[in-house]
Amino acid sequence: MTAPDSFPVLLSLRVAAVALAVVAPIGIAVAWFQARRDYRGRTLVDAAVLLPLVLPPSVIGYFLVLLCGRRGPIGAWLLEWFDIRLIFTPAAAVIASAVVALPMLVKTAQPAIESVPADLEAVGRSLGLGPAAVFFRVTLPAAWRGVVAGLVLGFARAIGEFGATLMFAGNIPNRTNTMPLEIFAAYQAGDDDRALAYVVMLVGISCVVVMLATRLNPREVSA
């Protein structure tokens, strides 16, 4: 079996890591808000979070092009004021991976946060802790297994992202060619050995992630 080129491997790991760093605070905040707040429109927020899971990745990529392409409202603003072009760059791959990883993080972390007894948080507040201190010193330590499982699954989803990345970042050799894109390119070129090498790597990573997420399955927290 042909040894895989190191660039797509390192790029995929880097893109997934940066995407996770970007999406982690957002996803954990959304998970906490959905778990602890009852408000009008909560169902719509849930639906918006889940949307990247049910939409075809190519549709997500198309929307990202519309928003962040050179003629999109965000892309045109960044280009005009900061001379930053997102489309067809590694940053575009990070954004695409972050968008598809967010639902995995939120929907795994939210049940873990919901399982933390409200009495524990009430005790923290009674001791004079503010909202942020209650979260970091009470809620997060009690729900850490589910939060970490969400981060792990989000990383796996980010490293395996294909459709949105192809639409928004393109498949540019030595620039945006992540492992999933390399598999597609190798298959199209008839290079089965090269495609198989990347497939084996991604399957191995996925197996490790699934086993780790299973071991981190949130346990019931007793008051």
Secondary structure per residue as TSV (DSSP state, phi and psi in degrees):
chain	resnum	aa	ss	phi	psi
A	1	M	-	360.0	134.1
A	2	T	-	-65.3	134.3
A	3	A	-	-69.8	132.4
A	4	P	-	-71.0	147.8
A	5	D	-	-65.0	141.5
A	6	S	H	-74.2	-25.8
A	7	F	H	-61.9	-51.4
A	8	P	H	-60.0	-34.3
A	9	V	H	-65.8	-50.9
A	10	L	H	-65.6	-38.1
A	11	L	H	-64.1	-44.2
A	12	S	H	-60.9	-44.4
A	13	L	H	-64.0	-42.2
A	14	R	H	-67.5	-44.4
A	15	V	H	-61.6	-45.1
A	16	A	H	-65.1	-39.9
A	17	A	H	-66.3	-45.1
A	18	V	H	-67.1	-41.4
A	19	A	H	-59.8	-41.6
A	20	L	H	-66.9	-39.7
A	21	A	H	-62.7	-36.3
A	22	V	H	-71.2	-44.0
A	23	V	H	-86.0	-18.8
A	24	A	H	-58.9	-54.1
A	25	P	H	-63.5	-36.2
A	26	I	H	-66.8	-48.1
A	27	G	H	-64.4	-42.3
A	28	I	H	-66.5	-39.1
A	29	A	H	-64.2	-43.6
A	30	V	H	-64.6	-42.0
A	31	A	H	-61.0	-43.8
A	32	W	H	-64.1	-44.8
A	33	F	H	-62.5	-42.8
A	34	Q	H	-69.3	-30.6
A	35	A	H	-79.7	-30.0
A	36	R	H	-113.9	-5.4
A	37	R	-	-122.5	134.6
A	38	D	-	-111.8	112.3
A	39	Y	-	-145.6	161.6
A	40	R	T	-69.2	131.8
A	41	G	T	95.6	4.5
A	42	R	H	-60.9	-38.6
A	43	T	H	-65.1	-36.3
A	44	L	H	-66.4	-38.9
A	45	V	H	-64.7	-42.5
A	46	D	H	-57.6	-44.1
A	47	A	H	-64.5	-40.4
A	48	A	H	-64.8	-38.7
A	49	V	H	-65.4	-39.7
A	50	L	H	-78.9	-17.0
A	51	L	H	-54.5	-44.4
A	52	P	H	-62.3	-18.1
A	53	L	H	-78.7	-28.4
A	54	V	H	-103.1	-22.9
A	55	L	S	-76.8	145.6
A	56	P	-	-59.3	138.3
A	57	P	H	-55.4	-32.3
A	58	S	H	-64.9	-31.8
A	59	V	H	-68.5	-41.5
A	60	I	H	-60.2	-45.3
A	61	G	H	-61.1	-38.3
A	62	Y	H	-63.7	-43.6
A	63	F	H	-63.6	-38.0
A	64	L	H	-64.4	-37.9
A	65	V	H	-64.1	-43.1
A	66	L	H	-62.1	-37.6
A	67	L	H	-84.3	-42.4
A	68	C	H	-113.3	1.2
A	69	G	S	-67.9	175.2
A	70	R	T	-62.4	-25.6
A	71	R	T	-101.5	-3.0
A	72	G	S	-76.6	160.3
A	73	P	H	-59.6	-41.9
A	74	I	H	-76.3	-46.2
A	75	G	H	-63.4	-42.4
A	76	A	H	-65.4	-39.0
A	77	W	H	-64.9	-44.5
A	78	L	H	-64.7	-38.6
A	79	L	H	-69.5	-40.4
A	80	E	H	-72.1	-42.7
A	81	W	H	-94.5	-28.3
A	82	F	H	-124.9	0.0
A	83	D	-	55.5	40.1
A	84	I	-	-110.0	124.0
A	85	R	-	-111.1	121.1
A	86	L	-	-88.5	-41.8
A	87	I	T	-64.1	141.0
A	88	F	T	62.3	38.8
A	89	T	S	-132.8	163.2
A	90	P	H	-58.3	-30.7
A	91	A	H	-61.6	-35.5
A	92	A	H	-64.8	-37.9
A	93	A	H	-64.3	-37.6
A	94	V	H	-63.7	-45.2
A	95	I	H	-63.0	-45.5
A	96	A	H	-61.3	-42.6
A	97	S	H	-66.9	-38.1
A	98	A	H	-64.6	-40.5
A	99	V	H	-63.1	-43.2
A	100	V	H	-79.1	-20.8
A	101	A	H	-81.3	-25.0
A	102	L	H	-56.1	-48.0
A	103	P	H	-60.7	-37.7
A	104	M	H	-61.7	-42.6
A	105	L	H	-66.9	-49.5
A	106	V	H	-63.6	-47.2
A	107	K	H	-76.8	-11.1
A	108	T	H	-94.0	-38.1
A	109	A	H	-77.7	-32.3
A	110	Q	H	-59.8	-48.1
A	111	P	H	-61.7	-33.6
A	112	A	H	-65.5	-40.9
A	113	I	H	-68.8	-39.7
A	114	E	H	-62.9	-28.6
A	115	S	T	-77.2	-12.9
A	116	V	S	-72.9	121.9
A	117	P	-	-58.1	134.6
A	118	A	H	-61.9	-26.0
A	119	D	H	-62.0	-36.0
A	120	L	H	-62.7	-42.9
A	121	E	H	-68.5	-36.8
A	122	A	H	-62.6	-37.7
A	123	V	H	-63.4	-42.3
A	124	G	H	-61.2	-43.1
A	125	R	H	-66.0	-36.3
A	126	S	H	-66.4	-22.4
A	127	L	T	-89.1	5.7
A	128	G	T	94.4	10.5
A	129	L	-	-77.4	138.7
A	130	G	-	-78.9	175.3
A	131	P	H	-56.5	-43.9
A	132	A	H	-66.6	-41.4
A	133	A	H	-66.7	-38.0
A	134	V	H	-61.6	-42.2
A	135	F	I	-65.1	-50.0
A	136	F	I	-76.6	-26.1
A	137	R	I	-104.0	-15.7
A	138	V	I	-122.2	-61.3
A	139	T	I	-65.7	-52.1
A	140	L	H	-64.0	-44.7
A	141	P	H	-60.8	-32.8
A	142	A	H	-77.5	-27.1
A	143	A	H	-108.2	14.0
A	144	W	H	-62.1	-32.9
A	145	R	H	-63.5	-45.7
A	146	G	H	-68.2	-36.5
A	147	V	H	-65.2	-45.4
A	148	V	H	-65.9	-38.4
A	149	A	H	-60.3	-39.9
A	150	G	H	-64.2	-39.7
A	151	L	H	-65.0	-40.4
A	152	V	H	-64.9	-45.8
A	153	L	H	-66.6	-36.1
A	154	G	H	-63.0	-40.1
A	155	F	H	-62.4	-43.2
A	156	A	H	-63.7	-40.5
A	157	R	H	-66.3	-37.4
A	158	A	H	-68.0	-42.2
A	159	I	H	-71.6	-21.2
A	160	G	T	-98.8	5.6
A	161	E	-	-66.2	136.0
A	162	F	-	-128.4	-62.7
A	163	G	H	-61.5	-50.6
A	164	A	H	-65.6	-36.3
A	165	T	H	-64.9	-42.9
A	166	L	H	-61.8	-40.9
A	167	M	H	-70.0	-42.4
A	168	F	H	-95.0	-39.1
A	169	A	T	-100.4	-22.0
A	170	G	-	76.2	171.8
A	171	N	-	-112.4	77.8
A	172	I	-	-100.6	117.4
A	173	P	T	-54.9	136.4
A	174	N	T	58.9	24.3
A	175	R	T	-141.0	-54.8
A	176	T	T	-130.1	11.5
A	177	N	-	-82.8	86.3
A	178	T	-	-73.3	173.0
A	179	M	H	-58.2	-47.0
A	180	P	H	-58.6	-38.1
A	181	L	H	-69.1	-34.5
A	182	E	H	-66.6	-36.8
A	183	I	H	-61.0	-45.9
A	184	F	H	-62.3	-45.6
A	185	A	H	-65.4	-41.2
A	186	A	H	-66.1	-40.0
A	187	Y	H	-63.5	-44.0
A	188	Q	H	-63.1	-34.0
A	189	A	T	-83.5	-3.4
A	190	G	T	78.2	14.9
A	191	D	-	-92.9	79.6
A	192	D	H	-66.0	-34.3
A	193	D	H	-63.2	-43.8
A	194	R	H	-67.3	-41.9
A	195	A	H	-61.7	-43.5
A	196	L	H	-63.5	-36.2
A	197	A	H	-61.3	-44.4
A	198	Y	H	-72.5	-35.1
A	199	V	H	-61.1	-45.0
A	200	V	H	-60.1	-41.9
A	201	M	H	-64.6	-45.4
A	202	L	H	-68.1	-38.7
A	203	V	H	-63.9	-41.9
A	204	G	H	-61.4	-45.3
A	205	I	H	-61.4	-42.9
A	206	S	H	-63.6	-40.5
A	207	C	H	-63.4	-43.6
A	208	V	H	-62.0	-42.8
A	209	V	H	-64.1	-44.9
A	210	V	H	-62.8	-42.9
A	211	M	H	-65.0	-40.3
A	212	L	H	-66.5	-43.4
A	213	A	H	-63.9	-35.5
A	214	T	H	-66.0	-41.6
A	215	R	H	-67.6	-26.2
A	216	L	T	-91.5	9.2
A	217	N	-	-51.5	124.5
A	218	P	-	-56.4	134.1
A	219	R	-	-97.3	153.1
A	220	E	-	-64.4	133.9
A	221	V	-	-98.2	124.4
A	222	S	-	-96.3	144.6
A	223	A	-	-73.2	360.0
